[in-house]
Amino acid sequence: MNDCLFCKIISGDIDSDKVYEDQYVYAFNDINPQAPVHILIIPKKHIESIHDVSGSDKPYIDAVISAIQKIASDNGLDRDGYRIVTNHGKRAGQSVFHLHFHLLGGRDLQWPPG
């Protein structure tokens, strides 16, 4: 996607504060953190949202889950807990239409979220 913000971050055209990268996944600190730890985890393949994931995307989704686990452990979140958030569509708050997961932790998180 030529105009996708996250595709530009993955390609290095836009700077980010990278915390993790592998063959399938790129993760970076959110520029507007909502918790002491707020990291975005994105597949390197452009997938618009969770609703657009197909069977051929399994390696990317598996890698995202593994990356979340590793990043959470690396940040000490596995002990006390963390939240994973993804949004589908404008009404849910999706503002970048490239599948991404917010890893939030480092403080007590309230429910419902909003």
C-alpha positions as CSV (number, residue, x, y, z in Angstrom):
1,M,0.0,0.0,0.0
2,N,1.6,3.2,-1.2
3,D,-0.2,5.5,1.3
4,C,-0.2,3.2,4.4
5,L,1.5,4.8,7.4
6,F,2.5,1.4,8.8
7,C,3.8,0.1,5.5
8,K,6.0,3.2,5.4
9,I,7.2,2.6,8.9
10,I,8.0,-1.1,8.0
11,S,10.0,0.0,4.9
12,G,11.9,2.6,6.9
13,D,10.5,5.6,5.0
14,I,9.1,6.9,8.3
15,D,11.1,6.7,11.5
16,S,9.9,4.7,14.5
17,D,11.1,3.6,17.9
18,K,11.5,0.0,17.0
19,V,11.4,-2.6,19.8
20,Y,11.2,-5.8,17.8
21,E,11.4,-7.1,14.3
22,D,11.5,-10.5,12.6
23,Q,10.6,-11.9,9.2
24,Y,6.8,-11.4,9.7
25,V,6.4,-8.7,12.4
26,Y,7.5,-5.2,13.2
27,A,6.8,-3.6,16.6
28,F,7.4,-0.1,17.9
29,N,6.6,2.3,20.7
30,D,3.3,4.2,20.2
31,I,3.9,7.9,19.7
32,N,0.9,8.7,22.0
33,P,1.2,6.2,24.8
34,Q,-1.8,5.4,26.9
35,A,0.1,3.3,29.4
36,P,3.7,3.1,30.6
37,V,4.2,0.4,28.1
38,H,2.3,1.0,24.8
39,I,3.7,-0.9,21.9
40,L,2.2,-1.4,18.4
41,I,2.7,-4.9,16.9
42,I,2.0,-5.1,13.1
43,P,2.3,-7.8,10.5
44,K,4.7,-6.9,7.7
45,K,2.1,-7.9,5.2
46,H,-0.5,-5.3,4.6
47,I,-3.8,-6.6,6.0
48,E,-6.4,-3.9,6.4
49,S,-8.0,-5.2,9.7
50,I,-8.7,-8.3,11.7
51,H,-11.8,-8.9,9.6
52,D,-9.6,-9.2,6.5
53,V,-7.3,-12.0,7.8
54,S,-7.4,-15.1,5.7
55,G,-5.9,-18.6,5.9
56,S,-2.8,-17.5,3.9
57,D,-2.1,-15.0,6.7
58,K,-1.5,-17.7,9.3
59,P,2.3,-17.3,9.4
60,Y,1.9,-13.5,10.1
61,I,-0.8,-14.0,12.8
62,D,1.2,-16.7,14.5
63,A,4.3,-14.5,14.5
64,V,2.3,-11.6,15.9
65,I,1.1,-13.7,18.8
66,S,4.7,-14.9,19.5
67,A,6.0,-11.4,19.3
68,I,3.4,-10.2,21.7
69,Q,4.4,-12.9,24.2
70,K,8.1,-12.1,23.8
71,I,7.7,-8.3,24.0
72,A,5.4,-8.6,27.1
73,S,7.9,-10.8,28.8
74,D,10.8,-8.6,27.9
75,N,8.9,-5.7,29.5
76,G,8.0,-7.6,32.6
77,L,4.3,-7.6,31.8
78,D,3.8,-11.3,31.9
79,R,3.9,-11.2,35.7
80,D,1.2,-8.6,36.4
81,G,-0.8,-8.7,33.2
82,Y,-1.3,-6.7,30.0
83,R,-4.0,-5.9,27.5
84,I,-4.0,-6.5,23.7
85,V,-6.3,-4.3,21.7
86,T,-7.2,-4.3,18.0
87,N,-9.9,-2.3,16.3
88,H,-11.9,-3.0,13.2
89,G,-13.4,0.0,11.4
90,K,-13.9,3.7,12.1
91,R,-16.6,3.3,14.7
92,A,-14.3,1.0,16.8
93,G,-11.5,3.6,16.6
94,Q,-9.4,2.2,13.8
95,S,-7.4,5.2,12.4
96,V,-4.7,3.3,10.5
97,F,-6.1,0.7,8.2
98,H,-3.3,-1.8,8.5
99,L,-3.9,-4.5,11.1
100,H,-2.2,-3.7,14.3
101,F,-2.3,-4.7,17.9
102,H,-1.8,-2.4,20.9
103,L,0.2,-4.0,23.8
104,L,-0.7,-2.0,26.9
105,G,0.7,-2.5,30.4
106,G,2.6,-1.2,33.3
107,R,-0.4,0.1,35.2
108,D,-3.9,-1.0,36.3
109,L,-6.2,-1.1,33.3
110,Q,-9.8,-0.4,33.8
111,W,-12.9,-2.1,32.4
112,P,-14.9,-1.3,30.4
113,P,-12.2,0.5,28.3
114,G,-14.5,3.1,26.8
